[in-house]
């Protein structure tokens, strides 16, 4: 269990870093193509393919794998107090990780196919790009319902048990609610922005909590083997 907690702390920190790097890459490098019209997008796709591949690897594959480790570490930590809720939240966390990784796989394959198709038939390449975008949005990008439910349930469980930290649990509950609210179109953009940015803070905070608790547990176990002498001896 100690090793899993340590791995969970490291994975949470890596997940936060992957989120942050993905956002920076989006605005600093990829926004000209991602925010372009469909015609401009397919015309420039071949030039950005290497950068897009790196972006997907970090923002989708690394973050998705780390999410699995975090979900398992939290289940191990909280399962005794709220077994049913933790089973449900862990399933949601792993489903969310699968959707993130699957979305990355779809885009990776789609980029290559669209770039090849553009050379032969630009009009069909535009249709393919629109199709890939619609499917990818349907898998993970259009809303944060699954991720919101995962964070909400585990934060609620941890709060009820007095585990993790109060501030972290309160933030997780707020993030979870915001993820669910991304299902409402008029406020979807605002709640998605809040969800994405606050998740960086939440995962970073969680990583520190899990790492520190693992270190304190290790110290306690080591001290258990040190003989203690009473003041009367």
N, C-alpha and C positions, 0 to 999 in steps of 0.2 A: 504493500500500500504506500509506503514512504517513497519508493521510486516512482510510482504513478503520480503522486502529488507533486514531486519535483518535475517530472515530465510535463504535467499539466501546467505548472507555473511557467516553465520555459515556453511551452506551446502557446500559452495565452499571450506572452510577450511577443513572440514571433508573429502571432495573428494580428496583434495591434500594429506591429511594424509593417506587415504586409498590407494592411488597410491603408496606413499612412503613405507608404511608398506608392501604392496604386493610385491614390488620390493625387499625389504630387505629379506622378507621371501623366495622369489624365490631363491636368491643367497646364503643365509645363511643356509637354511634348505632343500628346495625342489629341488635344482638343481641336486642332485644325481639321483633322480628318473625321473624328467622331461627331463633331458638330456641323459638318459640311452637309450639303444637299446630297441626295442619293447619287446623282450623276457625278459630282465631285468626289464622293467617297469611293466609288468603284474605280474611278480614274487614278486615284492616288494610292489605292490599297497596296499594290505591289511594292511601292517605295517604303511603306510603313510596316510591311509584314514582319520583319525581324523584331522591331520595337514592340509591335502588338503581341508577338509570341512571348517576349520577355514579360510584358505586362500581364498577360493571362497566367503565365507560370507563377508570378508573385501574387497577384490579386485574387486568383481563383484556385489554382492547385495548392500552393503553399498554405493559404488561409483555410482552404477546405480540409486539408489533412490535419492541420493544427486544431481545427475545430473538433474533429473526432477525438483527439487526445484530451482536449479540455472537457468535452462532454463526459468521457469515461472517468476522468479524474474527479469531476464534481459528483458524478453518481456514486463513486466509491466513498467520497467524503460525506455525503448527505443521505445515503440510502437507508441508514438505520432509523432515522427520525421520521422520514416521510417516504416510505418505500414505494407506494403507489404513484405519488406525484413525481418522484424522481425517475421511476421507470418511464412514465409518460414523457417527461421533459427530455430524458436522454434519447428516447426514440425520435422526438422532434429535432433534437440537436443533430443527430446523425443523418436524418432525412435532409435537414438544411445543408449539411456539409455535402451530401450527395448531389443536391440540386446545384450547389455552387460549382463543384467539380464538373458535373455534367454540362452546365452552362459554358464553362471554359472549354470543354472538349468540343462542344457544338461550334463555338466561335472559331476555335483553332482550325477545325476542318472547313468551316464556312469561308474563312479568309482565303485559304489556299484555293478552294474551288472557284470562288468569285473572281480572284485574280486571274486564274487560268481562263475562265469563261469570258472575261472582259476583252481579252485579245481576239477572240473569235466572234463574239456577239455582245456588244456593250448593252443593248436593250435587255437581253436576257440576264446579264450580270446585275443590272439594276433590280429586276424582279427577284432574283435570287437573294440579293442583299436585303431587300425588304422582307422577304420570307424568313431569312435567318434572324433578322431583328425582331420580328413578331414572335417567333418561337422562343428566342432567348428571353425576351421580356416576359413571356408567359411562364417560363421556368423559374426565374428568380428575380429579375430586375424590376418588374412592374410594381411589386409590393414586397413588404417584409413581414408578412403574416407568420410564416413558420418560425423565422428567427425571433420575432417578437414574442410569440407564445413560449418558445424555449427559454428566453431570458426571463420572462415574467414568471413562469412556473418555478424555475429553480431559485429565483430571487425570493419569491413568496415562501418557498419551502425553507430556504436558509434563514429568512427573517423569523418565521415561526419557531425554528429550532434555536435561534440565537447563534447561528454559525456565520462564518465569514466576517463581515463587519457591517454595522448598521448603515453607514453611509453608502457602502457598495450595494447593499440590498435595496435601499431606497432608490438609488440611481438605476439599478436593474429593473425595478418595477416600473419606473417612469419610462425607461427605454422600451420595455416590453409593451406598454400601452401605446407608445408612439408607433411601434412597429405594426400593431393591429390597426391603428388609425390610418396607415398608408393605404388601406383598402377603400378609403373615402376619397373620391376623385378631387373635390375642391381643395382639400388640404393635403393631398398626397405628396406634392413636391416638398412642402415645408416639413412634413413629418419624416419623409425619406432623408432629407438633409440632416435633420436632428438625429435621427436613428444612426445614420452612417458615421457622423462625427463623434457622437457620444459613445458609440461602440468602441472607438479607439481608446477613449479614456477608460471605459469599463474593462476591456480586456487587459490593458496595461495595469490597472489597479488590481484586478483579479490575479494577474501573474505575480505581482509583488506579494499579495496576501498568501497565495499558495506556497510561494518560495519561502517566505518568512516562517510560516507555520511548519513547513517541512524541516527547516533548520532548527526551530525551537523544539520540535519533537525529537530530532536527532540528539540534541544537547541533553534533553531530559533522559533519554534512554542511556546515553553515555554516563550521566551522573548517577544512574541507578546502580552502576557497578563500582562506584567509589565508596569505600567504607566511611561511615559517618560516626564520629565519636561524641558522646554526650559531654556536657560541660563538667560533669562530676568526675570524669575519668582523668 
